[in-house]
Amino acid sequence: VYSASKTAWIPASTAPEVVWTRNAIVNGAFDIWQRGDSVDATSTVVYTADRWESYRGLYAAGMSVARVGITPPTGFTSHARVRRVAGNTSTQPLVFAQNLESADSVQFAGETVVLSFYARAGSNFSSASSLLLAQVLSGTGTDETTRVGLTGQTSAGFAQVTLTASWQRFEVLGTIDSTARQLAVLFAYTPVGTAGTNDFFDIVGVQLERGTKATIFRRSSPTTQAELAACQRYFFSLNVATN
């Protein structure tokens, strides 16, 4: 490796390594909601906060995801609220997930990772024992989704964490298989009974990084504009016929 500043050759062993983005999750702080601040999942998969999808088992109705600005943890302006609609009697699980692009996933093949996030429960959170499933999934396919399943899907790391009414930060360790070509993170709970007014969990500060211990939360991009640009990588193109 040649250093122009020193006009000398530097041994390859001392050359800088390629450094990937620390947080692989885009919009983990839930800053960007281009589809609106509240989205209902009726009987299909729904995209909510940018890069995030929500759905229920058997695509049951009665789920909503909203942007909420009430007392988020220090350093955040809002958070996501994943809620079973009041009066809903379906006990199908509620799923909130992000599928990473394969291009952003391959850096983690064969690595130890840690998923971290802040979460709390609503006063009517109906999951048994107030448990929330947090999971890192890996697959060998390309740019697939959890709702239809990843090719060669493997649970690289998971935990059932106990939520309370107060914010807590949780960490989930995972080991990614060397053949992995795609990752996803998934949060879910299975409700019981009939939903009350506050049958929800709040979440923010979602981070996926290399290592065995979570570091301070960092957005995927260094600026809000760059984070927005990452979210706008996907768009709908409508071709309307005219006379």
Phi, psi and chi 1 to 4 in degrees:
 res  aa     phi    psi   chi1   chi2   chi3   chi4
   1 VAL       -  130.6  179.2      -      -      -
   2 TYR  -101.2  131.7 -176.5   70.7      -      -
   3 SER  -104.2  111.8  170.2      -      -      -
   4 ALA   -66.8  -31.9      -      -      -      -
   5 SER   -68.1  -30.1   61.9      -      -      -
   6 LYS  -108.3   -2.0  -66.8 -174.3  177.5 -179.2
   7 THR    44.6   51.8   61.4      -      -      -
   8 ALA  -151.4  161.6      -      -      -      -
   9 TRP   -89.9  133.3  -71.1   95.4      -      -
  10 ILE  -104.9  131.7  -57.6  173.2      -      -
  11 PRO   -55.5  141.4  -23.0   32.7      -      -
  12 ALA   -56.2  -31.7      -      -      -      -
  13 SER   -65.0  -19.9   60.1      -      -      -
  14 THR  -104.5    3.6   62.4      -      -      -
  15 ALA   -70.0  148.7      -      -      -      -
  16 PRO   -61.4  142.4  -20.1   31.8      -      -
  17 GLU   -86.7  157.3  -65.4 -178.4   -4.6      -
  18 VAL   -70.4  129.4  175.3      -      -      -
  19 VAL  -109.9  118.6  178.6      -      -      -
  20 TRP   -84.2  165.7  -68.4   84.0      -      -
  21 THR   -56.8  133.8  -57.5      -      -      -
  22 ARG   -63.7  -50.5  178.5  179.9  -64.3  -83.7
  23 ASN   -99.7  118.0 -175.1    3.4      -      -
  24 ALA   -81.9  -10.0      -      -      -      -
  25 ILE   -87.1  122.8  -59.0  -61.4      -      -
  26 VAL   -86.9  133.8  177.4      -      -      -
  27 ASN    64.3   38.3 -157.8   26.3      -      -
  28 GLY   -71.5  -15.1      -      -      -      -
  29 ALA   -94.7   -1.2      -      -      -      -
  30 PHE    55.4   45.7  -60.0  102.4      -      -
  31 ASP   -81.0  -27.5  -61.4  -53.3      -      -
  32 ILE  -117.5  121.9  -58.5  167.9      -      -
  33 TRP  -134.7   73.5  -62.8   70.3      -      -
  34 GLN   -70.6  -18.9  -65.6 -177.8   95.5      -
  35 ARG   -87.8   -3.8  -62.1  173.7 -176.7   84.9
  36 GLY   118.7  159.8      -      -      -      -
  37 ASP   -81.7   -5.1  -71.3  -13.2      -      -
  38 SER  -150.4  127.6 -178.7      -      -      -
  39 VAL  -132.9  131.7 -177.4      -      -      -
  40 ASP   -98.1  137.1  -66.3  -30.3      -      -
  41 ALA   -97.1  112.1      -      -      -      -
  42 THR   -88.9  -76.8   52.3      -      -      -
  43 SER  -138.8   30.2   58.1      -      -      -
  44 THR  -154.0 -177.3 -174.6      -      -      -
  45 VAL   -78.3  142.3   62.2      -      -      -
  46 VAL  -130.9  134.0  172.6      -      -      -
  47 TYR   -90.2  132.9  -70.9   92.7      -      -
  48 THR  -116.7 -108.8   53.8      -      -      -
  49 ALA   -58.9  146.9      -      -      -      -
  50 ASP   -53.9  135.3  -76.4   62.8      -      -
  51 ARG    76.7   -1.0  -71.4  -68.4 -171.4  109.1
  52 TRP  -112.1  142.1  -68.0   88.9      -      -
  53 GLU  -123.6  154.5   66.3  178.1    7.4      -
  54 SER  -137.5  147.2   61.1      -      -      -
  55 TYR  -166.9  167.1   54.5   93.0      -      -
  56 ARG  -117.8  161.8  -63.5 -168.9   70.7  177.8
  57 GLY   -55.9  137.3      -      -      -      -
  58 LEU    58.2   18.3  -58.8  179.9      -      -
  59 TYR    54.2   38.9  -63.6  121.8      -      -
  60 ALA   -65.3  154.1      -      -      -      -
  61 ALA   -84.8  176.9      -      -      -      -
  62 GLY    97.3   31.1      -      -      -      -
  63 MET  -130.8  144.1  176.2 -178.9 -177.0      -
  64 SER  -140.4  152.2   72.1      -      -      -
  65 VAL  -129.7  129.0  178.8      -      -      -
  66 ALA  -136.6  153.4      -      -      -      -
  67 ARG   -85.8  126.7 -179.1 -179.8 -167.5  173.3
  68 VAL  -127.6  134.5  179.1      -      -      -
  69 GLY  -109.5   19.8      -      -      -      -
  70 ILE   -88.1  114.2  -57.6  172.5      -      -
  71 THR    42.0   59.4   61.7      -      -      -
  72 PRO   -71.6  167.1   29.2  -34.8      -      -
  73 PRO   -60.8  157.5  -21.3   32.8      -      -
  74 THR   -55.6  133.5  -59.4      -      -      -
  75 GLY   100.0   -7.9      -      -      -      -
  76 PHE  -121.5  150.3  -59.5   95.6      -      -
  77 THR  -100.3  -17.3   59.1      -      -      -
  78 SER  -161.1  178.7   61.8      -      -      -
  79 HIS  -152.1  171.9   55.1  -87.3      -      -
  80 ALA   -96.1  139.8      -      -      -      -
  81 ARG  -117.1  115.3  174.7  163.1  -68.0  175.1
  82 VAL  -102.0  115.5 -179.3      -      -      -
  83 ARG  -132.4  140.2  173.6  173.8  168.3  -96.3
  84 ARG   -88.9  127.9 -174.8  166.1   64.8  134.3
  85 VAL   -62.4  136.7  175.6      -      -      -
  86 ALA   -54.1  133.9      -      -      -      -
  87 GLY    88.8   -8.6      -      -      -      -
  88 ASN   -70.6  135.8 -177.4  -95.6      -      -
  89 THR  -108.3   -4.4   57.4      -      -      -
  90 SER   -68.1  137.6  171.7      -      -      -
  91 THR  -107.3   20.6   55.9      -      -      -
  92 GLN   -68.8  142.6  -69.8  -64.4  -33.6      -
  93 PRO   -63.2  151.4   21.2  -32.1      -      -
  94 LEU  -102.7  128.9  -72.7   76.5      -      -
  95 VAL  -121.7  136.6 -179.5      -      -      -
  96 PHE  -133.1  119.0 -169.3   52.2      -      -
  97 ALA  -144.8  158.7      -      -      -      -
  98 GLN  -129.9  129.3 -178.7  170.2  137.2      -
  99 ASN   -98.9  119.9  -53.3  -66.9      -      -
 100 LEU   -80.3  144.8  -80.6   67.4      -      -
 101 GLU   -63.7  149.6  -72.0 -174.0   66.9      -
 102 SER   -59.0  -37.1  -68.8      -      -      -
 103 ALA   -61.8  -27.8      -      -      -      -
 104 ASP   -94.3   -8.9  -65.7  -32.7      -      -
 105 SER   -94.7  -33.3  -59.4      -      -      -
 106 VAL   -62.2  -22.8  -67.6      -      -      -
 107 GLN   -62.2  -20.5   59.7  174.9  -56.7      -
 108 PHE   -96.2   -2.5  -65.7  105.1      -      -
 109 ALA   -57.1  127.5      -      -      -      -
 110 GLY    77.0    7.4      -      -      -      -
 111 GLU  -104.0  158.5  -61.7  -78.4  -11.8      -
 112 THR   -89.7  132.9  -61.1      -      -      -
 113 VAL  -126.8  162.1  -61.4      -      -      -
 114 VAL  -132.7  128.1   56.8      -      -      -
 115 LEU   -99.0  127.6  169.0   67.4      -      -
 116 SER  -130.2  153.9   57.4      -      -      -
 117 PHE  -169.2  159.1   59.2   96.4      -      -
 118 TYR  -103.7  139.1  -65.7   88.4      -      -
 119 ALA  -152.2  157.0      -      -      -      -
 120 ARG  -152.9  165.0   67.7  179.3  178.9 -177.1
 121 ALA  -110.0  149.0      -      -      -      -
 122 GLY   -75.4  165.9      -      -      -      -
 123 SER   -66.5  -20.3   58.1      -      -      -
 124 ASN  -112.4   21.8  -58.4  131.7      -      -
 125 PHE   -55.6  118.4 -174.1   53.8      -      -
 126 SER  -101.6    6.4   65.4      -      -      -
 127 SER   -63.9  138.7  177.3      -      -      -
 128 ALA   -56.4  129.2      -      -      -      -
 129 SER    59.8   20.2  -58.3      -      -      -
 130 SER    58.3   36.4  -65.2      -      -      -
 131 LEU   -89.8  138.5  -66.1  176.6      -      -
 132 LEU  -121.1  127.7  174.9   69.7      -      -
 133 LEU   -82.8  129.0  170.2   67.0      -      -
 134 ALA  -122.6  127.7      -      -      -      -
 135 GLN  -144.0  142.7 -168.8  167.6   28.3      -
 136 VAL  -108.7  123.5 -180.0      -      -      -
 137 LEU  -111.1  147.7  -63.2  171.0      -      -
 138 SER  -130.8  156.9   70.2      -      -      -
 139 GLY  -149.7  169.3      -      -      -      -
 140 THR  -105.4    2.8   55.7      -      -      -
 141 GLY   -88.1 -165.5      -      -      -      -
 142 THR  -127.0  122.0  -59.2      -      -      -
 143 ASP    50.1   53.1  -64.0  -24.2      -      -
 144 GLU  -103.3 -177.8  -63.4  174.1  -36.4      -
 145 THR  -129.3  152.2   65.0      -      -      -
 146 THR   -68.1  -28.7   61.6      -      -      -
 147 ARG   -65.9  -25.8   66.7 -179.5 -177.5  -84.6
 148 VAL  -108.8   -5.9  -64.0      -      -      -
 149 GLY    94.5  140.0      -      -      -      -
 150 LEU   -87.7  143.4  -52.7  178.8      -      -
 151 THR   -59.7  130.3  -60.3      -      -      -
 152 GLY    61.1   34.7      -      -      -      -
 153 GLN   -59.9  132.4 -178.4  169.4  -58.3      -
 154 THR  -134.5  140.7  -60.2      -      -      -
 155 SER   -82.7  103.7  178.7      -      -      -
 156 ALA   -77.3  -23.9      -      -      -      -
 157 GLY  -173.2  140.2      -      -      -      -
 158 PHE  -155.3  159.4   75.7   96.4      -      -
 159 ALA  -156.3  149.4      -      -      -      -
 160 GLN  -106.5  110.3  -66.9 -161.2   70.7      -
 161 VAL   -99.8  149.5  -59.8      -      -      -
 162 THR   -96.2  117.7  -57.3      -      -      -
 163 LEU   -89.3  150.0  -57.7 -172.5      -      -
 164 THR  -126.7 -176.6   68.2      -      -      -
 165 ALA   -74.7  -10.3      -      -      -      -
 166 SER  -105.2  152.2  -59.8      -      -      -
 167 TRP   -65.0  134.9  -73.1  107.4      -      -
 168 GLN  -132.7  150.1  -57.9  174.6   77.2      -
 169 ARG  -102.5  129.7 -165.8 -176.6 -166.7 -159.7
 170 PHE  -115.3  154.6  -60.3   97.7      -      -
 171 GLU  -131.6  138.5  -61.1 -179.3   13.9      -
 172 VAL  -129.3  121.6 -179.7      -      -      -
 173 LEU   -88.0  147.3  -75.6  176.5      -      -
 174 GLY  -147.7  156.2      -      -      -      -
 175 THR  -122.0  120.6  -58.4      -      -      -
 176 ILE   -90.0  131.8  -50.5  -58.0      -      -
 177 ASP   -65.0  149.2 -169.5   85.5      -      -
 178 SER   -67.3  -17.8   60.7      -      -      -
 179 THR   -93.5    0.6   61.4      -      -      -
 180 ALA   -64.9  138.2      -      -      -      -
 181 ARG  -125.5   -1.8  -67.0  -64.4  177.4  -92.2
 182 GLN  -154.3  144.3 -174.2  175.1   10.6      -
 183 LEU  -123.3  157.5  -60.4 -176.3      -      -
 184 ALA  -147.9  152.6      -      -      -      -
 185 VAL  -118.2  143.5  -63.8      -      -      -
 186 LEU  -141.4  137.1  178.6  150.2      -      -
 187 PHE  -124.6  136.5  -56.8   93.3      -      -
 188 ALA  -155.9  154.8      -      -      -      -
 189 TYR  -146.9  151.7   78.2   97.6      -      -
 190 THR  -107.1  113.0  -59.7      -      -      -
 191 PRO   -78.1  164.7   31.5  -35.5      -      -
 192 VAL  -129.4  154.8  -62.4      -      -      -
 193 GLY    65.6 -153.4      -      -      -      -
 194 THR  -101.6  135.7  -60.0      -      -      -
 195 ALA   -66.7  133.8      -      -      -      -
 196 GLY   -86.8 -173.1      -      -      -      -
 197 THR   -65.5  -32.2  -56.9      -      -      -
 198 ASN  -118.2   47.3  -62.0  -51.6      -      -
 199 ASP   -89.0   82.2 -170.3   -7.8      -      -
 200 PHE  -153.4  167.2   63.9   76.8      -      -
 201 PHE  -127.5  145.6   70.0   88.1      -      -
 202 ASP  -102.5  146.1  -71.0  -22.8      -      -
 203 ILE  -148.7  146.5 -172.2  167.1      -      -
 204 VAL  -164.5  167.2   74.1      -      -      -
 205 GLY    65.8   41.4      -      -      -      -
 206 VAL   -79.4  126.1 -176.9      -      -      -
 207 GLN  -138.9  135.5 -179.2  160.9  -85.3      -
 208 LEU  -125.6  123.6 -178.6   68.1      -      -
 209 GLU  -149.2  164.7   58.5 -171.5  -42.8      -
 210 ARG   -67.8  154.2  -79.7 -171.8 -177.9   87.4
 211 GLY   118.5 -179.0      -      -      -      -
 212 THR  -115.0   -0.6   58.9      -      -      -
 213 LYS  -142.8  131.0 -176.9   67.2  177.5  176.1
 214 ALA   -66.7  140.6      -      -      -      -
 215 THR   -97.8  177.1   63.7      -      -      -
 216 ILE   -57.2  142.9 -173.9  172.2      -      -
 217 PHE   -64.1  134.5  175.5   79.4      -      -
 218 ARG  -132.9  138.8  -67.2  177.2  175.3   85.2
 219 ARG   -65.3  159.8  -71.0  163.9  174.9   79.4
 220 SER   -62.2  -35.1  176.6      -      -      -
 221 SER  -112.5  154.9  -55.2      -      -      -
 222 PRO   -74.0  -20.2   25.7  -34.6      -      -
 223 THR  -133.7  161.4   66.2      -      -      -
 224 THR   -62.4  -38.6  -58.0      -      -      -
 225 GLN   -62.9  -40.6  179.0   59.3   38.7      -
 226 ALA   -68.7  -36.5      -      -      -      -
 227 GLU   -64.9  -40.8 -166.8   88.0  -19.7      -
 228 LEU   -61.4  -42.5  174.7   61.4      -      -
 229 ALA   -61.5  -38.7      -      -      -      -
 230 ALA   -64.5  -39.3      -      -      -      -
 231 CYS   -67.0  -35.0  -69.3      -      -      -
 232 GLN   -82.5    8.1  -69.2  176.3  -27.2      -
 233 ARG   -62.2  -27.4  176.0  172.8  169.0   77.7
 234 TYR  -107.1  143.5  -59.7  103.5      -      -
 235 PHE  -159.2  163.6   65.8   94.6      -      -
 236 PHE   -97.2  136.9  -72.4  101.9      -      -
 237 SER  -114.6  116.0  177.0      -      -      -
 238 LEU  -104.8  123.5  -59.3  178.2      -      -
 239 ASN  -103.5  107.7  -62.8  -45.7      -      -
 240 VAL  -102.6  123.4 -179.1      -      -      -
 241 ALA   -74.8  139.8      -      -      -      -
 242 THR  -125.2  154.1   58.0      -      -      -
 243 ASN   -86.4      -  -65.6  -34.6      -      -
